[in-house]
Amino acid sequence: MEAVAKLQMIRIAPRKMRLVVDTIRNKKIADAVAILMNLDKRASEPVLKLLNSAVANAVNNNGMEADKLFVKTVFVNEGATLKRFRPRAHGRAYEILKRTSHVTIIVSDIR
């Protein structure tokens, strides 16, 4: 059985977010939590909260045991891009792209 948790429109670029989620793929929940708590990346805090949410969904909604769960699937998709402009020399304007991410975590108790 599986449980899902999603996080949308997080203001961290998908490329940076993928560095964090790649470290916890196919790991047991205890190992994934330990990795995220010791990882020195800004994206590790929201991913840790999302992982805890997925575990809570599995326990409360599906009646699974938390110690038997593992991270089956985790992926990051690109969200909407916020477009901002910065003034430059000679009256020009350069576009700044502020990227967002959509993160999905699926936990399961069956390998």
C-alpha positions in Angstrom: 0.0 0.0 0.0 1.2 3.6 -0.7 0.7 7.0 0.7 1.4 10.3 -1.1 2.3 13.8 0.0 2.8 16.8 -2.3 4.3 20.2 -1.9 3.6 22.8 -4.6 5.0 26.2 -5.5 8.0 26.0 -3.2 10.4 28.9 -4.0 13.5 26.8 -4.5 14.8 26.0 -8.0 14.0 22.4 -9.1 17.7 21.8 -9.9 18.7 22.6 -6.3 15.7 20.6 -4.9 16.7 17.5 -6.9 20.1 17.4 -5.2 18.3 16.9 -1.9 15.6 14.4 -3.0 18.1 12.2 -4.8 19.8 11.5 -1.5 16.6 9.9 0.1 15.2 7.9 -2.8 14.7 4.1 -1.9 15.8 4.6 1.7 14.0 3.6 4.9 12.2 6.4 6.6 14.6 6.5 9.6 17.6 6.7 7.3 15.9 9.4 5.1 15.1 11.5 8.2 18.7 11.2 9.5 20.1 12.2 6.1 17.8 15.2 5.8 18.5 16.5 9.3 22.2 16.4 8.7 22.2 17.8 5.1 23.4 21.4 4.8 21.0 22.5 2.1 18.1 25.0 2.4 15.8 22.5 0.5 16.3 19.8 3.2 13.9 21.5 5.7 10.8 21.5 3.4 11.6 18.0 2.1 11.8 16.8 5.7 8.4 18.3 6.6 6.9 16.7 3.4 8.4 13.3 4.3 6.9 13.5 7.8 3.6 14.4 6.2 3.7 11.4 3.9 4.5 9.1 6.9 1.6 10.7 8.8 -0.7 10.1 5.8 0.3 6.5 5.7 -0.2 5.9 9.4 -3.5 7.8 9.9 -5.2 7.2 6.5 -4.0 3.8 5.5 -3.2 2.1 8.9 0.4 1.3 8.0 3.2 0.9 10.5 5.7 3.8 10.4 8.8 1.7 11.1 8.1 -0.6 8.0 7.9 2.3 5.5 10.4 3.4 2.9 10.6 6.1 0.3 9.3 4.4 -2.8 9.2 7.4 -5.2 10.3 11.0 -4.9 10.4 13.5 -7.7 10.6 17.2 -8.4 8.8 18.9 -11.2 9.2 22.5 -12.4 6.5 24.9 -11.2 5.5 28.4 -12.4 8.4 30.8 -13.0 8.1 34.3 -11.5 9.5 36.9 -13.9 11.2 40.0 -12.4 13.2 42.7 -14.0 16.4 44.5 -12.9 17.6 47.8 -14.3 20.8 47.8 -16.2 23.0 50.3 -18.0 21.7 52.6 -20.8 18.1 52.2 -19.8 17.9 48.4 -20.4 16.2 45.9 -18.2 17.3 42.3 -17.7 14.9 39.6 -16.8 15.4 37.6 -13.6 13.7 34.2 -13.5 12.7 33.0 -10.0 11.9 29.3 -10.4 9.5 27.2 -8.2 9.2 23.5 -7.6 6.5 20.9 -7.1 7.7 17.9 -5.0 5.9 14.6 -4.6 6.9 11.8 -2.1 5.3 8.4 -2.2 6.0 6.1 0.7 5.2 2.3 0.8 5.5 -0.6 3.1 6.0 -3.2 0.3 9.4 -3.6 -1.4 
